Structures are given as C-alpha cells and as structure tokens.
Amino acid sequence: MNQNAQLALPGLHRTRIKICGLTREADVDAAVAAGADAIGFVLYEKSPRFVTARRAAELARRLPPFVTPVLLFVNEEAQKISAACAQVPGALLQFHGDESPQACQAASAACQRPYLRAARIPLGDAGRGFDLLKFAQDYSQAQGLLLDAQVDGYGGGGHAFNWSLLPPNVNAHLVLSGGLNAANVIDGIVQVRPRCQTLAVDISSGVEVPGQKGIKDPARIREFVAAVRRADQTINNAS
C-alpha cells in the first residue's frame, strides 16, 4: 500500500496540539492532562507571558515522555538561544521575529534542535499579499511553519487571519495559530488541513482566564482539545 493510500484510511488523521505561553505548574499539568502534544514557553522579555530560561526549565521538568517543550524566541542573540537550549533538553526552537533563514539554521545547528518558523500573515484581505509558498521555500529547513496573524509588535495577538486566502497546496508541515478557540478551531482545521502535508494547532490566549495573560483555564484547555478531536473525526469520516 502506498503512502497516500495509508493517509486516506479513516482514523489515521490526528491534529497535534501545542498550548503556548505557559507560566505556572498547574497550567502545565492541566495541558498535559488534557492531551497536549507540546508546551510552549515564551522567552521574549516584552511578552506578558515571558518566562526566563531557568523558569522554562523548571516547568519543562514536569513534562512526561512524548510531550515536547518549545522555546519561543524573538530576534534573540545566538548565545542566549544556545544557553536556553542547554537548560531545556529536548526542546524545539520557535522563531517568531525577523530571523532570516540563515540565522534560524545557524541556531538550529548550534543547538542541534529542529526549529519552527512563524509566518506573520496580515489580517483581512491584506493576507492575499503574503507569499506563503515563497516563505515555505525560504525556510525549507524548518520542521514546520507556524501561521499566525500579523499584529503590532511580536507574538500572538489573539487575532485570526483569513484562512481561506492560504494557497491550496503548501509543501510544508503547518501549525495553525492566531485567534483560535474551541468555537472556531474545527472550521480552521477543516479549511487548512487539505492545503498542507500535515497540520497542527497552537493556542495561547484562547485558553486563558479572561483578562489574565499567561494564566490558563483548565476547562478552556479541555474544551479546545475536545474540539480538535471532533475536527479530526470530521475529516476521518469524510476520508
């Protein structure tokens, strides 16, 4: 049986889930209990969800096997990236600033870790002007591309870009982010999954206690994970 036939079999599709911007032990535990595949720590000092590399290491030590820590950087110095990697074994790197392909690859090689590269897509019809195919080609060494909405400054702003404007066929593993919540993630997965190799989702503000950035709500995390699984079921039933 060829690979495409295997992928078409019902029940095989499973969207990976990353919960980002965690700052507390209780929230790490809640995300793991709900079934998250990856936990993101923001090492960007201007973010309200900022944690130090030392704090990220403390939180990451709570993770069981097969749940991956992810370290988010924004235009960080190479030396600080390497130092953070040394403190958090097994972490993936996520670059969310203006990092060039060369800078991402150099940091990845120095740390011997794969990396994700965030693509900041303009909101509304302006999203038509973002060339995701070229971006994917430029960052072809990335393990995946994280699609987020472009907002003032850096990091997620809790806004969703227009998913329907994405190219129909992107030769990359994509991570859908930006403005996701339990109410809209099913639509996002159904729309974007056919456009790429594989699809994961990344959420931060959508599972937070309202008005408390960096403080997650266990019930919202559970609701989000359950919605993702319903989206998977929808896609698998249609296969």
C-alpha positions, 0 to 999 in steps of 0.5 A: 500500500502506498503512502497516500493510500495509508493517509486516506484510511479513516482514523489515521488523521490526528491534529497535534496540539501545542498550548503556548505561553505557559507560566505556572505548574498547574497550567502545565499539568492541566495541558498535559492532562488534557492531551497536549502534544507540546508546551510552549514557553515564551522567552521574549522579555516584552511578552506578558507571558515571558518566562526566563530560561531557568523558569522554562526549565523548571516547568519543562521538568514536569513534562512526561515522555512524548510531550515536547517543550518549545522555546519561543524566541524573538530576534534573540542573540545566538548565545542566549538561544544556545544557553536556553537550549542547554537548560531545556533538553529536548526542546524545539526552537520557535522563531517568531521575529525577523530571523532570516533563514540563515540565522534560524539554521545557524541556531538550529545547528548550534543547538542541534534542535529542529526549529519552527518558523512563524509566518506573520500573515496580515489580517483581512484581505491584506493576507492575499499579499503574503507569499506563503509558498515563497516563505515555505521555500525560504525556510525549507529547513524548518520542521514546520511553519507556524501561521499566525496573524500579523499584529503590532509588535511580536507574538500572538495577538489573539487575532485570526487571519483569513484562512481561506486566502492560504494557497491550496497546496503548501509543501510544508508541515503547518501549525495553525495559530492566531485567534483560535478557540474551541468555537472556531478551531474545527472550521480552521482545521477543516479549511487548512488541513487539505492545503498542507502535508500535515497540520497542527494547532497552537493556542495561547490566549484562547485558553486563558482566564479572561483578562489574565495573560499567561494564566490558563483555564483548565476547562478552556484547555479541555474544551479546545482539545475536545474540539480538535478531536471532533475536527479530526473525526470530521475529516476521518469520516469524510476520508 
